[in-house]
């Protein structure tokens, strides 16, 4: 009975989110509460379960909110501007350099963890070069998608969701650093693959366009001037503080990844330092925080709702009962291969499940099954983020960022998916194999 109610609860959440009749926040809160009431759990106990779930993911929520504000302030101050201009000056009019430059630019911009911001900055900056040389704009859509997808970081949505939902299954708090740090070498493999793809496609464009080294124009200054800042953007820039902001960012990220100090506290301190140094006026500080508050609040509300969902689903034993039922139908000799299988299919799953449905509905059940066979549930989380809404999100029709890519490049969704999916899936497969070879999880 409990397992059946749990399954129906997850299906109801999927349907509610997919139908867009309600927001993910509403679905993640309302559906498990109704399910718990059906199981006969009293409202006070349901509230206790919900609060327990929220308490477990509170540090994750705090880290995400302050990460958005921190990187938002640094971008507003112009920390990325010299990097963007240098890339534009370096690539000139050579297709292979342009594709590599677009990839590097998107990779750096995605340090804030936002795919939408990455596409909004990288595509307009590089698109004029593609148009001037009549390069295939599908390549631009692909390389920025690859860069954003491979560059999963502790403060990006999939890693945050995986950490918050896997904690209940693991039986202890799992941080984003616990999941991410073992995957650094795997991510480096993905980055090498990404630049290799960009270079090869750039060289193919050179041959297609009939360009030779002697035929390249040295229009470097012209290409660098294609990116113009608005008056409002210029007003909030702090170019004289570029190296100071770089130092602050490196200190915050280095300390956070080392695990010496809590990531939440580091981003809090980083926000304070960034605001005080770049915008010493109280009015300016409030303006910068307000500019990024909407994005932070939106994600924080979903994470709070996810805490309610995982708290109720875990404490009522719905996840455990579903896992036990599934475990009875999986051969023992196949259980050890679950993380590898999840890694391989994680990217295509982005086309079927939005991140909330997968990380708060599907992944905990799979992790519970794996745990019942003696496996470490964190391995399922690590396998999942190698593709599910990482390399998968820029082609998924379930994410608004996908439509930003096609809208900004002028490529149709069908053409973008047909061209990009093989490369994005290839990145996931290569990273999954690398993770298995390194020993993060077994083949």
Rosetta blueprint (number, residue, H / E / L):
1 X L
2 X H
3 X H
4 X H
5 X H
6 X H
7 X H
8 X H
9 X H
10 X H
11 X H
12 X H
13 X H
14 X H
15 X H
16 X H
17 X H
18 X H
19 X H
20 X L
21 X L
22 X L
23 X L
24 X H
25 X H
26 X H
27 X H
28 X H
29 X H
30 X H
31 X H
32 X H
33 X H
34 X H
35 X H
36 X H
37 X H
38 X H
39 X L
40 X L
41 X L
42 X L
43 X H
44 X H
45 X H
46 X H
47 X H
48 X H
49 X H
50 X H
51 X H
52 X H
53 X H
54 X H
55 X H
56 X H
57 X H
58 X H
59 X H
60 X H
61 X H
62 X H
63 X H
64 X H
65 X H
66 X H
67 X H
68 X H
69 X H
70 X H
71 X H
72 X H
73 X H
74 X H
75 X H
76 X H
77 X L
78 X L
79 X L
80 X L
81 X H
82 X H
83 X H
84 X H
85 X H
86 X H
87 X H
88 X H
89 X H
90 X H
91 X H
92 X L
93 X L
94 X L
95 X H
96 X H
97 X H
98 X H
99 X H
100 X H
101 X H
102 X H
103 X H
104 X H
105 X H
106 X H
107 X H
108 X H
109 X H
110 X H
111 X H
112 X H
113 X L
114 X L
115 X H
116 X H
117 X H
118 X H
119 X H
120 X H
121 X H
122 X H
123 X H
124 X H
125 X H
126 X H
127 X H
128 X H
129 X H
130 X H
131 X H
132 X H
133 X L
134 X L
135 X L
136 X L
137 X H
138 X H
139 X H
140 X H
141 X H
142 X H
143 X H
144 X H
145 X H
146 X H
147 X H
148 X H
149 X H
150 X H
151 X L
152 X L
153 X L
154 X L
155 X L
156 X L
157 X H
158 X H
159 X H
160 X H
161 X H
162 X H
163 X H
164 X H
165 X H
166 X H
167 X H
168 X H
169 X H
170 X H
171 X L
172 X L
173 X L
174 X L
175 X L
176 X H
177 X H
178 X H
179 X H
180 X H
181 X H
182 X H
183 X H
184 X H
185 X H
186 X H
187 X H
188 X H
189 X H
190 X H
191 X H
192 X H
193 X H
194 X H
195 X H
196 X H
197 X H
198 X H
199 X H
200 X H
201 X H
202 X H
203 X H
204 X H
205 X H
206 X H
207 X H
208 X H
209 X L
210 X L
211 X L
212 X L
213 X H
214 X H
215 X H
216 X L
217 X L
218 X L
219 X L
220 X H
221 X H
222 X H
223 X H
224 X H
225 X L
226 X L
227 X L
228 X L
229 X L
230 X L
231 X H
232 X H
233 X H
234 X H
235 X H
236 X H
237 X L
238 X L
239 X H
240 X H
241 X H
242 X H
243 X H
244 X H
245 X H
246 X H
247 X H
248 X H
249 X H
250 X H
251 X H
252 X H
253 X H
254 X H
255 X H
256 X H
257 X H
258 X H
259 X L
260 X L
261 X L
262 X L
263 X H
264 X H
265 X H
266 X H
267 X H
268 X H
269 X H
270 X H
271 X H
272 X H
273 X H
274 X H
275 X H
276 X H
277 X H
278 X H
279 X L
280 X L
281 X L
282 X H
283 X H
284 X H
285 X H
286 X H
287 X H
288 X H
289 X H
290 X H
291 X H
292 X H
293 X H
294 X H
295 X H
296 X H
297 X H
298 X H
299 X H
300 X H
301 X H
302 X H
303 X H
304 X H
305 X H
306 X H
307 X H
308 X H
309 X H
310 X H
311 X H
312 X H
313 X H
314 X H
315 X H
316 X L
317 X L
318 X H
319 X H
320 X H
321 X H
322 X H
323 X H
324 X H
325 X H
326 X H
327 X H
328 X L
329 X L
330 X L
331 X L
332 X H
333 X H
334 X H
335 X H
336 X L
337 X L
338 X H
339 X H
340 X H
341 X H
342 X H
343 X H
344 X H
345 X H
346 X H
347 X H
348 X H
349 X H
350 X L
351 X L
352 X L
353 X L
354 X L
355 X H
356 X H
357 X H
358 X H
359 X H
360 X H
361 X H
362 X H
363 X H
364 X H
365 X H
366 X H
367 X H
368 X H
369 X H
370 X H
371 X H
372 X H
373 X L
374 X L
375 X L
376 X L
377 X H
378 X H
379 X H
380 X H
381 X H
382 X H
383 X H
384 X H
385 X L
386 X L
387 X L
388 X L
389 X L
390 X L
391 X L
392 X L
393 X H
394 X H
395 X H
396 X L
397 X L
398 X L
399 X L
400 X H
401 X H
402 X H
403 X H
404 X H
405 X H
406 X H
407 X H
408 X H
409 X H
410 X L
411 X L
412 X L
413 X H
414 X H
415 X H
416 X H
417 X H
418 X H
419 X H
420 X H
421 X H
422 X H
423 X H
424 X H
425 X H
426 X H
427 X H
428 X H
429 X H
430 X H
431 X H
432 X H
433 X H
434 X H
435 X H
436 X H
437 X H
438 X H
439 X L
440 X L
441 X L
442 X L
443 X L
